[in-house]
Amino acid sequence: MDGTDRQPAFSSTPQRFDAIVVGAGISGLVAASMLAAKGEKTLVVDDYAQVGGNHLDWTSPEGYTFDVGSLIFQDDSPLLRHFPEILDHYVPIDPSWGRLNPQKKITTYPISVRDDILAAGPLGLLRIGASVLYARLFRRRMDNARDFARYWIGAHLLWRSGLETYMCRFYGIVPEAIDIDLARKRMLWISEHASIGNLLKKLFKPASVAGPANRQMARPKEGFAKLYDVAVRRLVNDGVAFQLSAGLRRIEKTASGFHVITDSGEFSAKRIVSTVPIPAMERLCQLPSQSPLETITLISLYFSFRGDRGFPQSIIYNFSHDGAWKRLTVYSDFYGAINEREYFAVEVIAGQVNTVEEAEDDFRRHVERNGLFKGALNLEGSQILENAYPIYSKGAAQRADEAIKRLRAFGIESMGRQGAFNYQPTARVSTIDVEMALADLSVQDAPPLKSEMTAALSG
Ligand SMILES: Cc1cc2nc3c(=O)[nH]c(=O)nc-3n(C[C@H](O)[C@H](O)[C@H](O)COP(=O)(O)OP(=O)(O)OC[C@H]3O[C@@H](n4cnc5c(N)ncnc54)[C@H](O)[C@@H]3O)c2cc1C
């Protein structure tokens, strides 16, 4: 990928450590913070040239900074317990969300009573009602994400609102193939907000005016480095060492722990915490990869624009039945326009389109058909991110669990969005997950290694 190549200003490479954390994303930084607090001499190693993991940005030649899609943070995030000094570097924002529905209308996200239900007309309303009733009576069994959504809003509204098509875009596979447990976790809002009872309540009771209790914030205008460099500085002060652009080659078991071999040196430690993709760690440990774990490749398109964009919201989700793009974010609403030019990023899940050129062409044609972005639209740049997030096909969670157990049998503690193949929408969730994983699992708690190894390799 053509990401930034910020070089760390703070890198030191002592050879022996108590713990080595592989991956310097949010999970790796939180793990390092916890290990350092326990007094463990810790090294963080990453092949990336910068910390922050998939919080990745890109700056155009004229100096505008875009990113792959990590847009919203909160001032009550548990991440701030570890790194309180980053709070001052966020930009407070007041974001608004919208959605392009299949009827070519920018409307409320995630569902609009007026535009998705009432606008269907008397016959449409009858069909929506009948399909909900049918689902509640005869489709109670839920095996996948489509079953779950259909049970709550009925097949007709699922299609009419564009939610079914959006789910394909979001998950990278058809909703019938999506694991039911993930659907329950990820789409709780459907049962909470889109049940007919709640929709009726919304219709007759004015919405509460109370805003969220926490403050919404975006990354600094200049990019993530400003945010995470202070976190690194604090960790370094606490005795944590960093080896970025490491060129990880392999990890070997030794009598006293592990030997990590990289292009930039060799390091040893009693303990390894991994936050990188499971297949990457399996390769490093030379363990056979028995569990195909698919991930989404994300194409990010970075545009500047002058003209009439056609909507006031800062974030738009594509719920229409065509167009490969998933979401767009207008950064200039947060950071300011330049000479009346607005700046925004478009996220496209690879599959339907696979190159930047295809994604750009598809986006331009789609917005034109939908009457959006009338004016001068320039592609400023792009990024392609592999392993952006896991594809939660049926059985994937179980395959990931088995792979994590095999790594554990080898002695590696694997966690985080990549390392646990887990649904982690925000830094908040990543922080809590690592806190729980490191609180639960310590080297002393681990079962005897030899028997685990035998079981794992024979299984
Ligand atoms: C599209 C998108 C939108 C997001 N939006 C938000 C948001 O709005 N708010 C928010 O708080 N968080 C957001 N996040 C962040 C995310 O949800 C997690 O909180 C966070 O990225 C998880 O950090 P991690 O350290 O577990 O894993 P990651 O940051 O994914 O990765 C950790 C490490 O794994 C390794 N790695 C990753 N990919 C590869 C690869 N392809 N090959 C080899 N090694 C790799 C790298 O060493 C990396 O440092 C978003 C992320 C993405 C991708």
The ligand as a MOL file (V3000), in Angstrom:
LIG
                    3D

  0  0  0     0  0            999 V3000
M  V30 BEGIN CTAB
M  V30 COUNTS 53 58 0 0 0
M  V30 BEGIN ATOM
M  V30 1 C -12.0340 1.0560 7.6690 0
M  V30 2 C -11.8010 1.2320 9.1250 0
M  V30 3 C -12.5790 2.1340 9.8440 0
M  V30 4 C -12.3690 2.3300 11.2130 0
M  V30 5 N -13.0960 3.2610 11.8930 0
M  V30 6 C -12.8190 3.5320 13.1930 0
M  V30 7 C -13.4580 4.5930 13.8820 0
M  V30 8 O -14.2740 5.3290 13.3130 0
M  V30 9 N -13.1410 4.7800 15.2040 0
M  V30 10 C -12.2270 4.0100 15.8440 0
M  V30 11 O -11.9880 4.2070 17.0540 0
M  V30 12 N -11.5840 3.0130 15.2060 0
M  V30 13 C -11.8530 2.7660 13.9110 0
M  V30 14 N -11.1550 1.7920 13.2450 0
M  V30 15 C -10.1320 1.0750 13.9700 0
M  V30 16 C -10.3840 -0.3850 14.3000 0
M  V30 17 O -11.6950 -0.6520 14.2800 0
M  V30 18 C -9.7050 -0.9280 15.5090 0
M  V30 19 O -10.0590 -0.3030 16.6920 0
M  V30 20 C -8.2110 -0.8920 15.4230 0
M  V30 21 O -7.6960 -0.6510 14.1480 0
M  V30 22 C -7.7090 -2.2250 15.8610 0
M  V30 23 O -6.3630 -2.1370 16.1250 0
M  V30 24 P -5.4680 -3.4420 16.1880 0
M  V30 25 O -4.1960 -2.9980 16.7610 0
M  V30 26 O -6.1890 -4.5450 16.8660 0
M  V30 27 O -5.3350 -3.9220 14.6790 0
M  V30 28 P -4.8210 -3.2260 13.3510 0
M  V30 29 O -4.5550 -1.8020 13.5320 0
M  V30 30 O -5.7730 -3.6190 12.2790 0
M  V30 31 O -3.4770 -3.9830 13.0110 0
M  V30 32 C -2.4680 -4.2450 13.9560 0
M  V30 33 C -1.2160 -4.6350 13.2770 0
M  V30 34 O -1.4180 -5.7480 12.4250 0
M  V30 35 C -0.5250 -5.6680 11.3310 0
M  V30 36 N -1.2670 -5.6950 10.0710 0
M  V30 37 C -2.4590 -5.1360 9.8160 0
M  V30 38 N -2.7860 -5.3560 8.5330 0
M  V30 39 C -1.7800 -6.0800 8.0130 0
M  V30 40 C -1.4990 -6.6160 6.7320 0
M  V30 41 N -2.3140 -6.4110 5.7020 0
M  V30 42 N -0.3650 -7.3340 6.5480 0
M  V30 43 C 0.4900 -7.5150 7.5670 0
M  V30 44 N 0.2950 -7.0090 8.7770 0
M  V30 45 C -0.8060 -6.3090 8.9910 0
M  V30 46 C 0.2270 -4.4010 11.4440 0
M  V30 47 O 1.4500 -4.7470 12.0190 0
M  V30 48 C -0.6220 -3.5830 12.3860 0
M  V30 49 O 0.1240 -2.6700 13.1070 0
M  V30 50 C -11.3660 1.5740 11.8730 0
M  V30 51 C -10.5770 0.6720 11.1450 0
M  V30 52 C -10.7760 0.4960 9.7800 0
M  V30 53 C -9.9070 -0.4810 9.0460 0
M  V30 END ATOM
M  V30 BEGIN BOND
M  V30 1 1 1 2
M  V30 2 1 2 3
M  V30 3 2 2 52
M  V30 4 2 3 4
M  V30 5 1 4 5
M  V30 6 1 4 50
M  V30 7 2 5 6
M  V30 8 1 6 7
M  V30 9 1 6 13
M  V30 10 2 7 8
M  V30 11 1 7 9
M  V30 12 1 9 10
M  V30 13 2 10 11
M  V30 14 1 10 12
M  V30 15 2 12 13
M  V30 16 1 13 14
M  V30 17 1 14 15
M  V30 18 1 14 50
M  V30 19 1 15 16
M  V30 20 1 16 17
M  V30 21 1 16 18
M  V30 22 1 18 19
M  V30 23 1 18 20
M  V30 24 1 20 21
M  V30 25 1 20 22
M  V30 26 1 22 23
M  V30 27 1 23 24
M  V30 28 2 24 25
M  V30 29 1 24 26
M  V30 30 1 24 27
M  V30 31 1 27 28
M  V30 32 2 28 29
M  V30 33 1 28 30
M  V30 34 1 28 31
M  V30 35 1 31 32
M  V30 36 1 32 33
M  V30 37 1 33 34
M  V30 38 1 33 48
M  V30 39 1 34 35
M  V30 40 1 35 36
M  V30 41 1 35 46
M  V30 42 1 36 37
M  V30 43 1 36 45
M  V30 44 2 37 38
M  V30 45 1 38 39
M  V30 46 1 39 40
M  V30 47 2 39 45
M  V30 48 1 40 41
M  V30 49 2 40 42
M  V30 50 1 42 43
M  V30 51 2 43 44
M  V30 52 1 44 45
M  V30 53 1 46 47
M  V30 54 1 46 48
M  V30 55 1 48 49
M  V30 56 2 50 51
M  V30 57 1 51 52
M  V30 58 1 52 53
M  V30 END BOND
M  V30 END CTAB
M  END
